Amino acid sequence: MTRAEPRRGAAPGADLRPAGLLTTERGRALAVLSGAVLVQWAAMMSVFPALPSISGALRIGPDALGLVMMVSSLLMTVLNVPAGVAADRRGRRPVIVAGLALSALGVLVSALWAAAWPFLAGWVIFGIGRGLFTSPAFTVPADTYGPQERGKAIGILAGAIGAGSVLGYVAGGLALTVATWQTVLMADAVLLVAACALTWFALPETARELHAAPLRTALAQTFAWYRRRVVLLSGVVAGLSFAVGVAATFLVPFSLAGLAASPFVIALVFVPYEVMASAGTVLAGAVSDKVGRRLPLLLALLLVAVALAGLPVAGVTVWSVALVYAFVGLAEGPVISLSTTMVTDDVLKADPRRVGAALGANRLVQGLGPILGPAAGGLLAERAGLGARYWILAAVLAATAVLAAFLPETWAGKEAAR
């Protein structure tokens, strides 16, 4: 099979400077998708400051709210595989737009009726929408950027996750001082509808050749990607790293509350974490384009492991927890982005028609992180001391770095570009 020629605007020599984001077709596609990713994650995170209000207004216990959040995240994870297969068979844009439309519908349903079941049903629909959206969205940079720029492009897209998380958490918290939680969700729904419309009209179809195999065959071939070491092992590495990050996110409020920090201080601690995750993702992607993917991946894992292990040694205070938690941001954005880029590098060499399916299979393994993370965080908060819990997380991340050392390099950096 001969790979189709790149579409207009996808020239390998184009760059990712701000002007390039607006003047090339692939740059506009990346800008549109980054905006959609930011809105998706802002909507998801804006609900967290409102959970106590939702719980009281709808008479839903925290345990039930936690369960529905878990189910929503589980659906998002499981749907990565069929979404990736659909994107390879039907094109990227229809699946991405469908995901945004369902997300808007789910948030709207949660907001319109001040009753428990509509809220829970809406949030489940929101999880389905996010599941359809994520994998195809990250396939678009794989379609349009060569390996010498792919890390930075995927890093920009992944960085929008962190930016959206900060925006959603902070804006949601501030909005609740003057509005109700339903108003916050209505605003989220309006933004998601706008993102859906913009994506439909402004996002070009980037799939160069569709995978025409029967659906059953395509699904079977998707799970066959696990035979490739990069697809499976990078998913395990990203999933474990993600689990550590989520567990730390669960533990930090308990740790800070135990140190008599105010709710305002606890909220502020999340901001440098997300900033580090977003900026680190873009930087790690750009560095990986020059030196290869594996080295910055290992450095990010080891840096966070050292920071976590050093926290009990330095002394657990409000400021030391805030500083270390900022570094934990590197365990999520950069590691997930670099793992995704490695899979993209590897799969494009094997079969460019099936990048979406391979990324879906990889993200299915990655998705174990946000599922296992809260359970691990709750167990550590219940049974481990203030210092021991961070040593345990550091040990898990160090073991993850050992696993990452067995990943083959998928891009040799500047030497390969010559």
C-alpha positions as CSV (number, residue, x, y, z in Angstrom):
1,M,0.0,0.0,0.0
2,T,1.3,3.5,-0.9
3,R,0.5,6.2,1.6
4,A,-1.5,9.0,0.1
5,E,0.1,12.4,-0.4
6,P,-0.4,14.9,2.4
7,R,-3.2,17.4,2.1
8,R,-2.7,21.0,1.2
9,G,-1.2,22.9,4.2
10,A,0.4,19.8,5.7
11,A,3.9,20.5,4.4
12,P,6.6,19.0,6.7
13,G,8.5,22.2,6.9
14,A,5.8,24.3,8.4
15,D,6.2,25.3,12.0
16,L,4.1,25.7,15.1
17,R,4.8,29.4,15.8
18,P,1.6,31.4,16.7
19,A,1.3,32.7,13.1
20,G,1.5,29.2,11.8
21,L,-1.4,28.2,13.9
22,L,-3.6,30.6,11.8
23,T,-2.0,30.5,8.3
24,T,-1.8,26.8,7.5
25,E,-4.5,24.3,7.3
26,R,-3.0,21.9,9.8
27,G,-2.2,24.8,12.1
28,R,-5.9,25.9,12.1
29,A,-6.9,22.3,12.7
30,L,-4.6,22.2,15.8
31,A,-5.9,25.5,17.0
32,V,-9.6,24.4,16.6
33,L,-9.0,21.1,18.4
34,S,-7.0,22.7,21.2
35,G,-9.9,25.1,21.8
36,A,-12.4,22.1,21.9
37,V,-10.1,20.1,24.3
38,L,-9.9,23.2,26.6
39,V,-13.7,23.6,26.7
40,Q,-14.2,19.8,27.3
41,W,-11.9,19.7,30.3
42,A,-13.1,23.1,31.6
43,A,-16.6,21.8,31.6
44,M,-15.5,18.6,33.4
45,M,-13.5,20.4,36.1
46,S,-16.0,23.2,36.7
47,V,-18.3,20.8,38.5
48,F,-15.8,19.9,41.2
49,P,-16.1,23.1,43.2
50,A,-19.9,22.8,42.9
51,L,-20.1,19.2,44.2
52,P,-21.0,20.2,47.8
53,S,-23.8,22.4,46.5
54,I,-25.0,19.7,44.1
55,S,-25.0,17.1,46.8
56,G,-27.1,19.3,49.1
57,A,-29.6,20.5,46.5
58,L,-30.2,17.1,44.9
59,R,-29.9,15.1,48.1
60,I,-27.2,12.9,46.6
61,G,-24.5,11.6,49.0
62,P,-20.8,12.2,48.2
63,D,-20.5,8.4,47.7
64,A,-23.1,8.4,44.9
65,L,-21.6,11.4,43.3
66,G,-18.2,9.8,43.4
67,L,-19.7,6.6,41.9
68,V,-21.2,8.5,38.9
69,M,-18.0,10.4,38.3
70,M,-16.2,7.0,38.2
71,V,-18.7,5.5,35.8
72,S,-18.4,8.6,33.6
73,S,-14.6,8.3,33.5
74,L,-14.9,4.5,32.9
75,L,-17.2,5.1,29.9
76,M,-14.7,7.7,28.5
77,T,-11.9,5.1,28.8
78,V,-13.7,2.1,27.3
79,L,-15.1,4.1,24.4
80,N,-11.6,5.1,23.2
81,V,-11.4,1.8,21.3
82,P,-14.6,2.0,19.3
83,A,-14.1,5.8,18.8
84,G,-10.7,5.1,17.3
85,V,-12.0,2.4,15.0
86,A,-14.9,4.7,13.9
87,A,-12.4,7.5,13.2
88,D,-10.4,5.2,11.0
89,R,-13.5,4.0,9.1
90,R,-15.6,7.2,8.9
91,G,-13.0,10.0,9.3
92,R,-11.9,12.0,12.3
93,R,-14.3,15.0,12.1
94,P,-17.7,13.2,12.3
95,V,-16.6,11.3,15.4
96,I,-15.1,14.4,17.1
97,V,-18.2,16.5,16.4
98,A,-20.5,13.7,17.7
99,G,-18.5,13.5,20.9
100,L,-18.8,17.3,21.4
101,A,-22.5,17.2,20.6
102,L,-23.1,14.4,23.1
103,S,-21.0,16.2,25.7
104,A,-23.1,19.4,25.3
105,L,-26.3,17.3,25.6
106,G,-25.2,15.6,28.7
107,V,-24.2,18.8,30.5
108,L,-27.4,20.4,29.5
109,V,-29.5,17.5,30.8
110,S,-27.6,17.7,34.1
111,A,-28.3,21.5,34.4
112,L,-31.9,21.7,33.3
113,W,-33.6,19.6,36.0
114,A,-32.9,20.1,39.7
115,A,-33.3,16.4,40.4
116,A,-31.0,13.6,41.1
117,W,-31.6,11.2,38.2
118,P,-31.4,13.7,35.4
119,F,-28.1,15.0,36.8
120,L,-26.6,11.5,37.0
121,A,-27.9,10.5,33.6
122,G,-26.6,13.7,32.0
123,W,-23.1,13.2,33.5
124,V,-23.1,9.6,32.1
125,I,-23.9,11.0,28.7
126,F,-21.1,13.5,29.1
127,G,-18.7,10.6,29.8
128,I,-19.8,9.0,26.5
129,G,-19.3,12.2,24.6
130,R,-15.8,12.6,26.1
131,G,-15.0,9.0,25.2
132,L,-16.0,9.6,21.5
133,F,-14.0,12.8,21.3
134,T,-10.6,12.1,22.9
135,S,-9.0,9.5,20.8
136,P,-9.9,10.9,17.3
137,A,-8.9,14.4,18.5
138,F,-5.4,13.1,19.3
139,T,-5.2,11.3,15.9
140,V,-5.4,14.6,14.0
141,P,-1.8,15.7,14.8
142,A,-0.7,12.2,13.8
143,D,-2.3,12.7,10.4
144,T,-0.8,16.2,9.7
145,Y,2.6,16.5,11.4
146,G,5.8,14.6,10.6
147,P,7.9,13.1,13.4
148,Q,10.2,16.1,13.6
149,E,7.3,18.2,14.8
150,R,4.8,15.7,16.1
151,G,5.9,15.8,19.7
152,K,5.4,19.5,20.0
153,A,2.0,19.4,18.2
154,I,0.6,16.6,20.4
155,G,2.1,18.5,23.4
156,I,0.2,21.6,22.5
157,L,-3.1,19.6,22.3
158,A,-2.4,17.8,25.6
159,G,-1.4,21.1,27.2
160,A,-4.9,22.4,26.5
161,I,-6.1,19.7,28.9
162,G,-4.2,21.3,31.7
163,A,-5.2,24.8,30.7
164,G,-8.9,23.7,30.6
165,S,-8.6,22.1,34.0
166,V,-7.3,25.3,35.6
167,L,-9.8,27.4,33.8
168,G,-12.7,25.1,34.8
169,Y,-11.7,24.7,38.4
170,V,-11.0,28.4,39.0
171,A,-13.8,29.9,36.9
172,G,-16.3,27.4,38.3
173,G,-15.3,28.2,41.9
174,L,-15.5,32.0,41.2
175,A,-18.9,31.7,39.4
176,L,-20.4,29.9,42.4
177,T,-19.9,33.1,44.5
178,V,-22.5,34.9,42.3
179,A,-24.5,32.1,40.6
180,T,-25.9,28.6,41.1
181,W,-24.3,25.4,40.0
182,Q,-27.0,25.1,37.3
183,T,-25.9,28.4,35.8
184,V,-22.3,27.1,35.7
185,L,-23.4,24.0,33.9
186,M,-25.6,26.0,31.5
187,A,-22.6,28.1,30.6
188,D,-20.5,24.9,30.0
189,A,-23.2,23.6,27.7
190,V,-23.3,26.8,25.7
191,L,-19.4,26.7,25.3
192,L,-19.6,23.0,24.2
193,V,-22.3,23.9,21.6
194,A,-20.0,26.7,20.3
195,A,-17.0,24.3,20.2
196,C,-19.1,21.7,18.3
197,A,-20.3,24.2,15.7
198,L,-16.7,25.6,15.2
199,T,-15.3,22.1,14.8
200,W,-17.9,21.2,12.3
201,F,-17.3,24.2,10.1
202,A,-13.6,24.9,10.7
203,L,-11.9,21.5,11.2
204,P,-10.8,19.9,7.9
205,E,-11.0,16.1,7.5
206,T,-7.4,14.9,8.0
207,A,-7.7,11.2,7.4
208,R,-5.7,10.5,4.2
209,E,-7.1,7.0,3.6
210,L,-10.0,5.3,5.4
211,H,-9.7,1.7,6.8
212,A,-12.4,-0.2,5.0
213,A,-12.2,-3.5,6.9
214,P,-15.5,-4.9,8.3
215,L,-16.2,-3.7,11.8
216,R,-15.7,-7.0,13.5
217,T,-12.3,-7.3,11.7
218,A,-11.4,-3.8,12.6
219,L,-12.1,-4.3,16.3
220,A,-10.1,-7.6,16.3
221,Q,-7.2,-5.8,14.6
222,T,-7.4,-3.1,17.2
223,F,-6.6,-5.4,20.1
224,A,-3.9,-7.0,18.0
225,W,-2.0,-3.8,18.4
226,Y,-1.1,-4.9,22.0
227,R,1.4,-7.3,20.4
228,R,3.5,-4.3,19.6
229,R,5.6,-3.4,22.6
230,V,5.3,0.3,22.2
231,V,1.5,0.3,22.2
232,L,1.1,-1.9,25.3
233,L,4.1,-0.8,27.3
234,S,3.7,2.9,26.8
235,G,0.0,2.5,27.8
236,V,1.1,0.8,31.0
237,V,3.7,3.5,31.8
238,A,1.3,6.3,31.1
239,G,-1.5,4.6,33.1
240,L,0.7,4.0,36.2
241,S,2.0,7.6,36.0
242,F,-1.5,8.9,35.6
243,A,-2.6,6.8,38.6
244,V,0.2,8.3,40.8
245,G,-0.9,11.8,39.7
246,V,-4.6,11.2,40.4
247,A,-3.7,9.6,43.8
248,A,-1.6,12.6,44.7
249,T,-4.5,14.9,43.7
250,F,-6.7,12.9,46.0
251,L,-4.2,13.0,48.9
252,V,-3.1,16.6,48.7
253,P,-6.4,18.1,50.1
254,F,-6.4,15.7,53.0
255,S,-2.7,16.4,53.7
256,L,-3.3,20.2,53.6
257,A,-6.4,20.0,55.7
258,G,-4.4,18.0,58.3
259,L,-1.9,20.9,58.3
260,A,-4.8,23.4,59.0
261,A,-4.7,25.0,55.5
262,S,-7.8,27.0,54.5
263,P,-10.0,25.9,51.7
264,F,-8.8,28.9,49.7
265,V,-5.2,27.8,50.0
266,I,-6.1,24.2,49.1
267,A,-7.8,25.6,45.9
268,L,-4.8,27.7,45.0
269,V,-2.4,24.7,45.2
270,F,-4.1,23.1,42.2
271,V,-3.2,26.1,40.0
272,P,0.7,25.6,39.8
273,Y,0.1,21.9,39.4
274,E,-1.9,22.4,36.2
275,V,0.4,25.2,35.0
276,M,3.4,22.8,35.4
277,A,1.4,20.1,33.6
278,S,0.5,22.3,30.7
279,A,3.9,24.1,30.2
280,G,5.8,20.9,30.8
281,T,3.8,19.0,28.2
282,V,4.6,21.6,25.5
283,L,8.2,21.8,26.5
284,A,8.7,18.0,26.7
285,G,7.1,17.6,23.3
286,A,9.4,20.2,21.7
287,V,12.5,18.6,23.4
288,S,11.4,15.1,22.2
289,D,11.4,16.4,18.6
290,K,15.1,17.2,18.9
291,V,16.5,14.4,21.2
292,G,14.0,11.6,20.9
293,R,11.0,10.6,23.0
294,R,12.4,8.2,25.6
295,L,14.9,10.5,27.4
296,P,12.4,13.3,28.3
297,L,9.9,10.6,29.3
298,L,12.4,9.1,31.7
299,L,13.5,12.4,33.1
300,A,9.9,13.5,33.8
301,L,9.2,10.2,35.7
302,L,12.4,10.4,37.7
303,L,12.0,14.1,38.6
304,V,8.6,13.5,40.0
305,A,9.8,10.4,41.9
306,V,12.6,12.3,43.5
307,A,10.3,15.2,44.4
308,L,7.8,12.8,46.1
309,A,10.5,10.9,47.9
310,G,12.1,14.1,49.1
311,L,8.9,15.6,50.6
312,P,9.0,13.6,53.9
313,V,12.8,14.3,54.2
314,A,12.3,18.0,53.7
315,G,9.4,18.1,56.1
316,V,5.7,18.0,55.3
317,T,4.4,21.6,55.4
318,V,1.8,23.5,53.4
319,W,4.5,25.0,51.2
320,S,6.5,21.8,50.6
321,V,3.3,20.0,49.7
322,A,2.4,22.8,47.3
323,L,5.8,22.7,45.7
324,V,6.0,18.9,45.3
325,Y,2.4,18.8,44.0
326,A,3.4,21.2,41.3
327,F,6.1,18.8,40.1
328,V,3.5,16.0,40.1
329,G,2.0,17.7,37.1
330,L,4.9,16.3,35.1
331,A,3.6,12.8,35.9
332,E,0.4,13.5,33.9
333,G,0.6,15.8,30.9
334,P,4.1,15.3,29.7
335,V,4.2,11.5,30.3
336,I,0.8,10.9,28.6
337,S,1.7,13.2,25.7
338,L,5.1,11.6,25.1
339,S,3.6,8.1,25.3
340,T,0.9,9.0,22.8
341,T,3.6,10.5,20.5
342,M,5.6,7.2,20.7
343,V,2.6,5.2,19.7
344,T,1.9,7.5,16.8
345,D,5.5,7.3,15.6
346,D,5.4,3.5,15.7
347,V,2.0,2.9,14.2
348,L,2.5,5.3,11.3
349,K,5.4,3.2,10.2
350,A,3.2,0.1,10.2
351,D,-0.3,1.2,8.9
352,P,-1.3,4.9,8.7
353,R,-4.9,3.9,8.1
354,R,-5.3,2.5,11.6
355,V,-3.7,5.2,13.8
356,G,-7.0,6.0,15.5
357,A,-7.6,2.4,16.5
358,A,-4.1,2.0,17.8
359,L,-4.4,5.2,19.9
360,G,-7.7,3.9,21.2
361,A,-6.1,0.7,22.3
362,N,-3.3,2.6,24.0
363,R,-5.7,5.0,25.7
364,L,-7.7,2.1,27.0
365,V,-4.7,1.0,29.0
366,Q,-3.8,4.6,30.0
367,G,-7.4,5.1,31.2
368,L,-6.8,2.6,34.1
369,G,-4.9,5.5,35.8
370,P,-7.9,7.7,36.6
371,I,-9.8,4.6,37.7
372,L,-7.1,3.2,40.0
373,G,-5.8,6.5,41.2
374,P,-8.7,7.5,43.5
375,A,-8.9,4.0,45.0
376,A,-5.1,4.1,45.7
377,G,-5.3,7.6,47.1
378,G,-8.2,6.7,49.4
379,L,-6.4,3.6,50.7
380,L,-3.2,5.6,51.4
381,A,-5.1,8.4,53.1
382,E,-6.8,5.8,55.3
383,R,-3.8,3.6,56.1
384,A,-0.5,5.4,55.5
385,G,1.1,8.1,57.5
386,L,1.6,11.6,56.1
387,G,5.2,10.9,54.9
388,A,4.8,7.3,54.1
389,R,2.1,7.9,51.5
390,Y,4.5,10.0,49.4
391,W,7.3,7.5,49.7
392,I,4.9,4.8,48.3
393,L,3.9,7.0,45.4
394,A,7.6,7.7,44.7
395,A,8.4,4.0,44.7
396,V,5.6,3.3,42.2
397,L,6.8,6.0,39.9
398,A,10.4,4.8,40.2
399,A,9.2,1.3,39.1
400,T,7.4,2.9,36.3
401,A,10.6,4.6,35.1
402,V,12.3,1.2,35.1
403,L,9.5,-0.1,32.8
404,A,9.8,3.0,30.6
405,A,13.5,2.2,30.1
406,F,12.4,-0.9,28.1
407,L,10.5,1.2,25.6
408,P,12.2,1.3,22.2
409,E,13.1,4.8,20.9
410,T,10.6,5.7,18.1
411,W,12.2,8.9,16.9
412,A,15.9,9.6,16.9
413,G,15.5,13.4,17.0
414,K,17.7,15.7,15.0
415,E,19.9,12.9,13.7
416,A,16.9,11.2,12.0
417,A,15.8,14.5,10.5
418,R,19.1,15.0,8.6
